[in-house]
Amino acid sequence: MRDHLPLLTPRKAATTVDTTHYDQGTATERWERAQMLFDAKEYTAAAHSQR
């Protein structure tokens, strides 16, 4: 019987994240886009709760 099991280390995925959209515009414009996203999520959640 084994006293211990070998530890497995997860492999890191070799992917590249495209952040082009997020890097565009001024800080104010990026905040406005973020606010639109949050508003849309709240609207969607409210619409689903009305069903």
CHARMM-style PDB file with segment names, atoms N, HN, CA, C and O in Angstrom:
ATOM      1  N   MET     1       0.845  -1.175   0.000  1.00  0.00      PROA
ATOM      2  CA  MET     1       0.000   0.000   0.000  1.00  0.00      PROA
ATOM      3  C   MET     1       0.893   1.243   0.000  1.00  0.00      PROA
ATOM      4  O   MET     1       1.953   1.270   0.627  1.00  0.00      PROA
ATOM      5  N   ARG     2       0.438   2.262  -0.716  1.00  0.00      PROA
ATOM      6  HN  ARG     2      -0.422   2.240  -1.225  1.00  0.00      PROA
ATOM      7  CA  ARG     2       1.211   3.496  -0.792  1.00  0.00      PROA
ATOM      8  C   ARG     2       0.938   4.378   0.416  1.00  0.00      PROA
ATOM      9  O   ARG     2      -0.200   4.490   0.872  1.00  0.00      PROA
ATOM     10  N   ASP     3       1.970   4.990   0.919  1.00  0.00      PROA
ATOM     11  HN  ASP     3       2.895   4.899   0.549  1.00  0.00      PROA
ATOM     12  CA  ASP     3       1.821   5.907   2.049  1.00  0.00      PROA
ATOM     13  C   ASP     3       1.337   7.287   1.611  1.00  0.00      PROA
ATOM     14  O   ASP     3       0.684   7.993   2.379  1.00  0.00      PROA
ATOM     15  N   HSD     4       1.655   7.663   0.393  1.00  0.00      PROA
ATOM     16  HN  HSD     4       2.185   7.090  -0.231  1.00  0.00      PROA
ATOM     17  CA  HSD     4       1.269   8.990  -0.092  1.00  0.00      PROA
ATOM     18  C   HSD     4       1.046   8.934  -1.601  1.00  0.00      PROA
ATOM     19  O   HSD     4       1.547   8.046  -2.290  1.00  0.00      PROA
ATOM     20  N   LEU     5       0.292   9.895  -2.084  1.00  0.00      PROA
ATOM     21  HN  LEU     5      -0.114  10.616  -1.524  1.00  0.00      PROA
ATOM     22  CA  LEU     5       0.059  10.018  -3.519  1.00  0.00      PROA
ATOM     23  C   LEU     5       0.881  11.181  -4.048  1.00  0.00      PROA
ATOM     24  O   LEU     5       1.076  12.171  -3.343  1.00  0.00      PROA
ATOM     25  N   PRO     6       1.362  11.075  -5.265  1.00  0.00      PROA
ATOM     26  CA  PRO     6       2.135  12.196  -5.829  1.00  0.00      PROA
ATOM     27  C   PRO     6       1.223  13.407  -6.053  1.00  0.00      PROA
ATOM     28  O   PRO     6       0.058  13.261  -6.423  1.00  0.00      PROA
ATOM     29  N   LEU     7       1.758  14.570  -5.829  1.00  0.00      PROA
ATOM     30  HN  LEU     7       2.704  14.689  -5.528  1.00  0.00      PROA
ATOM     31  CA  LEU     7       1.001  15.792  -6.062  1.00  0.00      PROA
ATOM     32  C   LEU     7       0.979  16.102  -7.554  1.00  0.00      PROA
ATOM     33  O   LEU     7       2.003  16.036  -8.234  1.00  0.00      PROA
ATOM     34  N   LEU     8      -0.186  16.436  -8.039  1.00  0.00      PROA
ATOM     35  HN  LEU     8      -1.018  16.490  -7.486  1.00  0.00      PROA
ATOM     36  CA  LEU     8      -0.312  16.804  -9.439  1.00  0.00      PROA
ATOM     37  C   LEU     8      -0.346  18.320  -9.559  1.00  0.00      PROA
ATOM     38  O   LEU     8      -1.073  18.995  -8.831  1.00  0.00      PROA
ATOM     39  N   THR     9       0.431  18.835 -10.466  1.00  0.00      PROA
ATOM     40  HN  THR     9       1.021  18.286 -11.057  1.00  0.00      PROA
ATOM     41  CA  THR     9       0.430  20.276 -10.689  1.00  0.00      PROA
ATOM     42  C   THR     9      -0.367  20.581 -11.945  1.00  0.00      PROA
ATOM     43  O   THR     9      -0.107  19.992 -12.994  1.00  0.00      PROA
ATOM     44  N   PRO    10      -1.329  21.488 -11.861  1.00  0.00      PROA
ATOM     45  CA  PRO    10      -2.107  21.822 -13.054  1.00  0.00      PROA
ATOM     46  C   PRO    10      -1.235  22.530 -14.082  1.00  0.00      PROA
ATOM     47  O   PRO    10      -0.361  23.331 -13.750  1.00  0.00      PROA
ATOM     48  N   ARG    11      -1.500  22.210 -15.317  1.00  0.00      PROA
ATOM     49  HN  ARG    11      -2.209  21.559 -15.587  1.00  0.00      PROA
ATOM     50  CA  ARG    11      -0.765  22.869 -16.401  1.00  0.00      PROA
ATOM     51  C   ARG    11      -1.418  24.202 -16.704  1.00  0.00      PROA
ATOM     52  O   ARG    11      -2.636  24.348 -16.609  1.00  0.00      PROA
ATOM     53  N   LYS    12      -0.608  25.157 -17.066  1.00  0.00      PROA
ATOM     54  HN  LYS    12       0.382  25.038 -17.144  1.00  0.00      PROA
ATOM     55  CA  LYS    12      -1.138  26.455 -17.460  1.00  0.00      PROA
ATOM     56  C   LYS    12      -1.481  26.407 -18.947  1.00  0.00      PROA
ATOM     57  O   LYS    12      -0.705  25.912 -19.764  1.00  0.00      PROA
ATOM     58  N   ALA    13      -2.642  26.924 -19.273  1.00  0.00      PROA
ATOM     59  HN  ALA    13      -3.273  27.326 -18.609  1.00  0.00      PROA
ATOM     60  CA  ALA    13      -3.063  26.942 -20.665  1.00  0.00      PROA
ATOM     61  C   ALA    13      -2.252  27.988 -21.427  1.00  0.00      PROA
ATOM     62  O   ALA    13      -1.997  29.085 -20.929  1.00  0.00      PROA
ATOM     63  N   ALA    14      -1.870  27.636 -22.600  1.00  0.00      PROA
ATOM     64  HN  ALA    14      -2.077  26.745 -23.004  1.00  0.00      PROA
ATOM     65  CA  ALA    14      -1.102  28.553 -23.441  1.00  0.00      PROA
ATOM     66  C   ALA    14      -2.061  29.326 -24.331  1.00  0.00      PROA
ATOM     67  O   ALA    14      -2.126  29.103 -25.540  1.00  0.00      PROA
ATOM     68  N   THR    15      -2.797  30.229 -23.721  1.00  0.00      PROA
ATOM     69  HN  THR    15      -2.744  30.410 -22.739  1.00  0.00      PROA
ATOM     70  CA  THR    15      -3.750  31.034 -24.488  1.00  0.00      PROA
ATOM     71  C   THR    15      -3.409  32.504 -24.349  1.00  0.00      PROA
ATOM     72  O   THR    15      -2.786  32.921 -23.373  1.00  0.00      PROA
ATOM     73  N   THR    16      -3.814  33.269 -25.313  1.00  0.00      PROA
ATOM     74  HN  THR    16      -4.321  32.930 -26.106  1.00  0.00      PROA
ATOM     75  CA  THR    16      -3.613  34.704 -25.293  1.00  0.00      PROA
ATOM     76  C   THR    16      -4.976  35.373 -25.226  1.00  0.00      PROA
ATOM     77  O   THR    16      -5.869  35.055 -26.012  1.00  0.00      PROA
ATOM     78  N   VAL    17      -5.136  36.285 -24.302  1.00  0.00      PROA
ATOM     79  HN  VAL    17      -4.411  36.543 -23.663  1.00  0.00      PROA
ATOM     80  CA  VAL    17      -6.393  36.991 -24.144  1.00  0.00      PROA
ATOM     81  C   VAL    17      -6.346  38.261 -24.981  1.00  0.00      PROA
ATOM     82  O   VAL    17      -5.399  39.044 -24.894  1.00  0.00      PROA
ATOM     83  N   ASP    18      -7.381  38.455 -25.793  1.00  0.00      PROA
ATOM     84  HN  ASP    18      -8.150  37.820 -25.864  1.00  0.00      PROA
ATOM     85  CA  ASP    18      -7.453  39.649 -26.621  1.00  0.00      PROA
ATOM     86  C   ASP    18      -8.103  40.767 -25.811  1.00  0.00      PROA
ATOM     87  O   ASP    18      -9.290  40.699 -25.493  1.00  0.00      PROA
ATOM     88  N   THR    19      -7.329  41.788 -25.480  1.00  0.00      PROA
ATOM     89  HN  THR    19      -6.364  41.843 -25.738  1.00  0.00      PROA
ATOM     90  CA  THR    19      -7.853  42.904 -24.689  1.00  0.00      PROA
ATOM     91  C   THR    19      -7.953  44.187 -25.512  1.00  0.00      PROA
ATOM     92  O   THR    19      -8.054  45.281 -24.958  1.00  0.00      PROA
ATOM     93  N   THR    20      -7.925  44.047 -26.821  1.00  0.00      PROA
ATOM     94  HN  THR    20      -7.843  43.159 -27.272  1.00  0.00      PROA
ATOM     95  CA  THR    20      -7.937  45.219 -27.690  1.00  0.00      PROA
ATOM     96  C   THR    20      -9.120  46.126 -27.390  1.00  0.00      PROA
ATOM     97  O   THR    20      -8.959  47.341 -27.276  1.00  0.00      PROA
ATOM     98  N   HSD    21     -10.312  45.542 -27.260  1.00  0.00      PROA
ATOM     99  HN  HSD    21     -10.442  44.555 -27.353  1.00  0.00      PROA
ATOM    100  CA  HSD    21     -11.504  46.350 -27.018  1.00  0.00      PROA
ATOM    101  C   HSD    21     -11.406  47.102 -25.697  1.00  0.00      PROA
ATOM    102  O   HSD    21     -11.816  48.260 -25.607  1.00  0.00      PROA
ATOM    103  N   TYR    22     -10.870  46.455 -24.682  1.00  0.00      PROA
ATOM    104  HN  TYR    22     -10.537  45.515 -24.755  1.00  0.00      PROA
ATOM    105  CA  TYR    22     -10.803  47.070 -23.366  1.00  0.00      PROA
ATOM    106  C   TYR    22      -9.762  48.179 -23.288  1.00  0.00      PROA
ATOM    107  O   TYR    22      -9.860  49.074 -22.449  1.00  0.00      PROA
ATOM    108  N   ASP    23      -8.781  48.117 -24.151  1.00  0.00      PROA
ATOM    109  HN  ASP    23      -8.701  47.390 -24.832  1.00  0.00      PROA
ATOM    110  CA  ASP    23      -7.713  49.117 -24.130  1.00  0.00      PROA
ATOM    111  C   ASP    23      -8.063  50.362 -24.931  1.00  0.00      PROA
ATOM    112  O   ASP    23      -7.330  51.350 -24.877  1.00  0.00      PROA
ATOM    113  N   GLN    24      -9.159  50.339 -25.667  1.00  0.00      PROA
ATOM    114  HN  GLN    24      -9.754  49.537 -25.711  1.00  0.00      PROA
ATOM    115  CA  GLN    24      -9.504  51.465 -26.527  1.00  0.00      PROA
ATOM    116  C   GLN    24     -10.212  52.563 -25.754  1.00  0.00      PROA
ATOM    117  O   GLN    24     -11.006  52.287 -24.855  1.00  0.00      PROA
ATOM    118  N   GLY    25      -9.921  53.803 -26.106  1.00  0.00      PROA
ATOM    119  HN  GLY    25      -9.276  54.027 -26.836  1.00  0.00      PROA
ATOM    120  CA  GLY    25     -10.619  54.939 -25.525  1.00  0.00      PROA
ATOM    121  C   GLY    25      -9.975  55.448 -24.252  1.00  0.00      PROA
ATOM    122  O   GLY    25      -9.019  54.879 -23.725  1.00  0.00      PROA
ATOM    123  N   THR    26     -10.542  56.543 -23.788  1.00  0.00      PROA
ATOM    124  HN  THR    26     -11.319  57.005 -24.216  1.00  0.00      PROA
ATOM    125  CA  THR    26     -10.050  57.146 -22.547  1.00  0.00      PROA
ATOM    126  C   THR    26     -10.606  56.380 -21.353  1.00  0.00      PROA
ATOM    127  O   THR    26     -11.476  55.523 -21.506  1.00  0.00      PROA
ATOM    128  N   ALA    27     -10.109  56.688 -20.187  1.00  0.00      PROA
ATOM    129  HN  ALA    27      -9.402  57.384 -20.063  1.00  0.00      PROA
ATOM    130  CA  ALA    27     -10.600  56.028 -18.973  1.00  0.00      PROA
ATOM    131  C   ALA    27     -12.094  56.297 -18.795  1.00  0.00      PROA
ATOM    132  O   ALA    27     -12.838  55.410 -18.378  1.00  0.00      PROA
ATOM    133  N   THR    28     -12.529  57.503 -19.107  1.00  0.00      PROA
ATOM    134  HN  THR    28     -11.924  58.223 -19.446  1.00  0.00      PROA
ATOM    135  CA  THR    28     -13.948  57.851 -18.987  1.00  0.00      PROA
ATOM    136  C   THR    28     -14.793  57.009 -19.923  1.00  0.00      PROA
ATOM    137  O   THR    28     -15.854  56.519 -19.534  1.00  0.00      PROA
ATOM    138  N   GLU    29     -14.332  56.838 -21.154  1.00  0.00      PROA
ATOM    139  HN  GLU    29     -13.470  57.236 -21.469  1.00  0.00      PROA
ATOM    140  CA  GLU    29     -15.073  56.017 -22.122  1.00  0.00      PROA
ATOM    141  C   GLU    29     -15.135  54.562 -21.674  1.00  0.00      PROA
ATOM    142  O   GLU    29     -16.158  53.901 -21.853  1.00  0.00      PROA
ATOM    143  N   ARG    30     -14.048  54.058 -21.093  1.00  0.00      PROA
ATOM    144  HN  ARG    30     -13.217  54.594 -20.948  1.00  0.00      PROA
ATOM    145  CA  ARG    30     -14.046  52.675 -20.612  1.00  0.00      PROA
ATOM    146  C   ARG    30     -15.020  52.503 -19.451  1.00  0.00      PROA
ATOM    147  O   ARG    30     -15.711  51.488 -19.364  1.00  0.00      PROA
ATOM    148  N   TRP    31     -15.080  53.502 -18.548  1.00  0.00      PROA
ATOM    149  HN  TRP    31     -14.519  54.327 -18.618  1.00  0.00      PROA
ATOM    150  CA  TRP    31     -16.023  53.443 -17.435  1.00  0.00      PROA
ATOM    151  C   TRP    31     -17.459  53.483 -17.946  1.00  0.00      PROA
ATOM    152  O   TRP    31     -18.328  52.792 -17.415  1.00  0.00      PROA
ATOM    153  N   GLU    32     -17.712  54.298 -18.987  1.00  0.00      PROA
ATOM    154  HN  GLU    32     -17.006  54.859 -19.419  1.00  0.00      PROA
ATOM    155  CA  GLU    32     -19.066  54.370 -19.556  1.00  0.00      PROA
ATOM    156  C   GLU    32     -19.476  53.020 -20.146  1.00  0.00      PROA
ATOM    157  O   GLU    32     -20.613  52.585 -19.966  1.00  0.00      PROA
ATOM    158  N   ARG    33     -18.557  52.358 -20.849  1.00  0.00      PROA
ATOM    159  HN  ARG    33     -17.633  52.711 -20.996  1.00  0.00      PROA
ATOM    160  CA  ARG    33     -18.855  51.032 -21.408  1.00  0.00      PROA
ATOM    161  C   ARG    33     -19.115  50.029 -20.293  1.00  0.00      PROA
ATOM    162  O   ARG    33     -20.014  49.196 -20.401  1.00  0.00      PROA
ATOM    163  N   ALA    34     -18.337  50.106 -19.230  1.00  0.00      PROA
ATOM    164  HN  ALA    34     -17.607  50.783 -19.141  1.00  0.00      PROA
ATOM    165  CA  ALA    34     -18.530  49.186 -18.101  1.00  0.00      PROA
ATOM    166  C   ALA    34     -19.895  49.417 -17.465  1.00  0.00      PROA
ATOM    167  O   ALA    34     -20.586  48.460 -17.118  1.00  0.00      PROA
ATOM    168  N   GLN    35     -20.288  50.675 -17.309  1.00  0.00      PROA
ATOM    169  HN  GLN    35     -19.726  51.453 -17.591  1.00  0.00      PROA
ATOM    170  CA  GLN    35     -21.591  50.981 -16.713  1.00  0.00      PROA
ATOM    171  C   GLN    35     -22.721  50.449 -17.590  1.00  0.00      PROA
ATOM    172  O   GLN    35     -23.721  49.948 -17.076  1.00  0.00      PROA
ATOM    173  N   MET    36     -22.570  50.554 -18.900  1.00  0.00      PROA
ATOM    174  HN  MET    36     -21.758  50.961 -19.318  1.00  0.00      PROA
ATOM    175  CA  MET    36     -23.588  50.010 -19.812  1.00  0.00      PROA
ATOM    176  C   MET    36     -23.706  48.506 -19.640  1.00  0.00      PROA
ATOM    177  O   MET    36     -24.811  47.965 -19.675  1.00  0.00      PROA
ATOM    178  N   LEU    37     -22.586  47.825 -19.455  1.00  0.00      PROA
ATOM    179  HN  LEU    37     -21.689  48.264 -19.426  1.00  0.00      PROA
ATOM    180  CA  LEU    37     -22.602  46.379 -19.255  1.00  0.00      PROA
ATOM    181  C   LEU    37     -23.325  46.024 -17.961  1.00  0.00      PROA
ATOM    182  O   LEU    37     -24.159  45.119 -17.946  1.00  0.00      PROA
ATOM    183  N   PHE    38     -23.013  46.728 -16.876  1.00  0.00      PROA
ATOM    184  HN  PHE    38     -22.335  47.464 -16.888  1.00  0.00      PROA
ATOM    185  CA  PHE    38     -23.662  46.447 -15.594  1.00  0.00      PROA
ATOM    186  C   PHE    38     -25.155  46.733 -15.662  1.00  0.00      PROA
ATOM    187  O   PHE    38     -25.961  45.977 -15.118  1.00  0.00      PROA
ATOM    188  N   ASP    39     -25.526  47.830 -16.333  1.00  0.00      PROA
ATOM    189  HN  ASP    39     -24.872  48.443 -16.775  1.00  0.00      PROA
ATOM    190  CA  ASP    39     -26.948  48.155 -16.482  1.00  0.00      PROA
ATOM    191  C   ASP    39     -27.677  47.063 -17.249  1.00  0.00      PROA
ATOM    192  O   ASP    39     -28.796  46.692 -16.896  1.00  0.00      PROA
ATOM    193  N   ALA    40     -27.049  46.551 -18.293  1.00  0.00      PROA
ATOM    194  HN  ALA    40     -26.140  46.853 -18.580  1.00  0.00      PROA
ATOM    195  CA  ALA    40     -27.662  45.492 -19.097  1.00  0.00      PROA
ATOM    196  C   ALA    40     -27.831  44.224 -18.268  1.00  0.00      PROA
ATOM    197  O   ALA    40     -28.852  43.547 -18.387  1.00  0.00      PROA
ATOM    198  N   LYS    41     -26.862  43.892 -17.440  1.00  0.00      PROA
ATOM    199  HN  LYS    41     -26.033  44.442 -17.343  1.00  0.00      PROA
ATOM    200  CA  LYS    41     -26.967  42.698 -16.591  1.00  0.00      PROA
ATOM    201  C   LYS    41     -28.096  42.860 -15.581  1.00  0.00      PROA
ATOM    202  O   LYS    41     -28.842  41.913 -15.335  1.00  0.00      PROA
ATOM    203  N   GLU    42     -28.232  44.056 -14.989  1.00  0.00      PROA
ATOM    204  HN  GLU    42     -27.626  44.825 -15.190  1.00  0.00      PROA
ATOM    205  CA  GLU    42     -29.309  44.294 -14.027  1.00  0.00      PROA
ATOM    206  C   GLU    42     -30.665  44.212 -14.727  1.00  0.00      PROA
ATOM    207  O   GLU    42     -31.613  43.651 -14.177  1.00  0.00      PROA
ATOM    208  N   TYR    43     -30.761  44.767 -15.932  1.00  0.00      PROA
ATOM    209  HN  TYR    43     -29.990  45.222 -16.378  1.00  0.00      PROA
ATOM    210  CA  TYR    43     -32.015  44.728 -16.680  1.00  0.00      PROA
ATOM    211  C   TYR    43     -32.396  43.278 -16.994  1.00  0.00      PROA
ATOM    212  O   TYR    43     -33.556  42.891 -16.851  1.00  0.00      PROA
ATOM    213  N   THR    44     -31.422  42.488 -17.420  1.00  0.00      PROA
ATOM    214  HN  THR    44     -30.480  42.803 -17.536  1.00  0.00      PROA
ATOM    215  CA  THR    44     -31.672  41.101 -17.750  1.00  0.00      PROA
ATOM    216  C   THR    44     -32.124  40.331 -16.517  1.00  0.00      PROA
ATOM    217  O   THR    44     -33.060  39.536 -16.599  1.00  0.00      PROA
ATOM    218  N   ALA    45     -31.484  40.548 -15.387  1.00  0.00      PROA
ATOM    219  HN  ALA    45     -30.723  41.194 -15.320  1.00  0.00      PROA
ATOM    220  CA  ALA    45     -31.878  39.867 -14.157  1.00  0.00      PROA
ATOM    221  C   ALA    45     -33.295  40.267 -13.745  1.00  0.00      PROA
ATOM    222  O   ALA    45     -34.076  39.420 -13.313  1.00  0.00      PROA
ATOM    223  N   ALA    46     -33.625  41.540 -13.876  1.00  0.00      PROA
ATOM    224  HN  ALA    46     -32.990  42.228 -14.227  1.00  0.00      PROA
ATOM    225  CA  ALA    46     -34.971  42.022 -13.517  1.00  0.00      PROA
ATOM    226  C   ALA    46     -36.013  41.433 -14.453  1.00  0.00      PROA
ATOM    227  O   ALA    46     -37.099  41.053 -14.015  1.00  0.00      PROA
ATOM    228  N   ALA    47     -35.694  41.356 -15.728  1.00  0.00      PROA
ATOM    229  HN  ALA    47     -34.812  41.664 -16.084  1.00  0.00      PROA
ATOM    230  CA  ALA    47     -36.637  40.798 -16.705  1.00  0.00      PROA
ATOM    231  C   ALA    47     -36.907  39.319 -16.422  1.00  0.00      PROA
ATOM    232  O   ALA    47     -38.041  38.855 -16.548  1.00  0.00      PROA
ATOM    233  N   HSD    48     -35.875  38.591 -16.044  1.00  0.00      PROA
ATOM    234  HN  HSD    48     -34.954  38.967 -15.942  1.00  0.00      PROA
ATOM    235  CA  HSD    48     -36.046  37.172 -15.741  1.00  0.00      PROA
ATOM    236  C   HSD    48     -36.853  36.953 -14.464  1.00  0.00      PROA
ATOM    237  O   HSD    48     -37.585  35.969 -14.353  1.00  0.00      PROA
ATOM    238  N   SER    49     -36.722  37.865 -13.500  1.00  0.00      PROA
ATOM    239  HN  SER    49     -36.127  38.664 -13.591  1.00  0.00      PROA
ATOM    240  CA  SER    49     -37.455  37.700 -12.253  1.00  0.00      PROA
ATOM    241  C   SER    49     -38.938  38.019 -12.412  1.00  0.00      PROA
ATOM    242  O   SER    49     -39.744  37.639 -11.563  1.00  0.00      PROA
ATOM    243  N   GLN    50     -39.308  38.713 -13.491  1.00  0.00      PROA
ATOM    244  HN  GLN    50     -38.652  39.022 -14.181  1.00  0.00      PROA
ATOM    245  CA  GLN    50     -40.706  39.079 -13.720  1.00  0.00      PROA
ATOM    246  C   GLN    50     -41.493  37.939 -14.376  1.00  0.00      PROA
ATOM    247  O   GLN    50     -42.714  38.027 -14.499  1.00  0.00      PROA
ATOM    248  N   ARG    51     -40.831  36.909 -14.784  1.00  0.00      PROA
ATOM    249  HN  ARG    51     -39.839  36.837 -14.685  1.00  0.00      PROA
ATOM    250  CA  ARG    51     -41.513  35.801 -15.465  1.00  0.00      PROA
ATOM    251  C   ARG    51     -42.358  35.011 -14.532  1.00  0.00      PROA
ATOM    252  OT1 ARG    51     -42.998  34.045 -14.946  1.00  0.00      PROA
TER     253      ARG     51
END
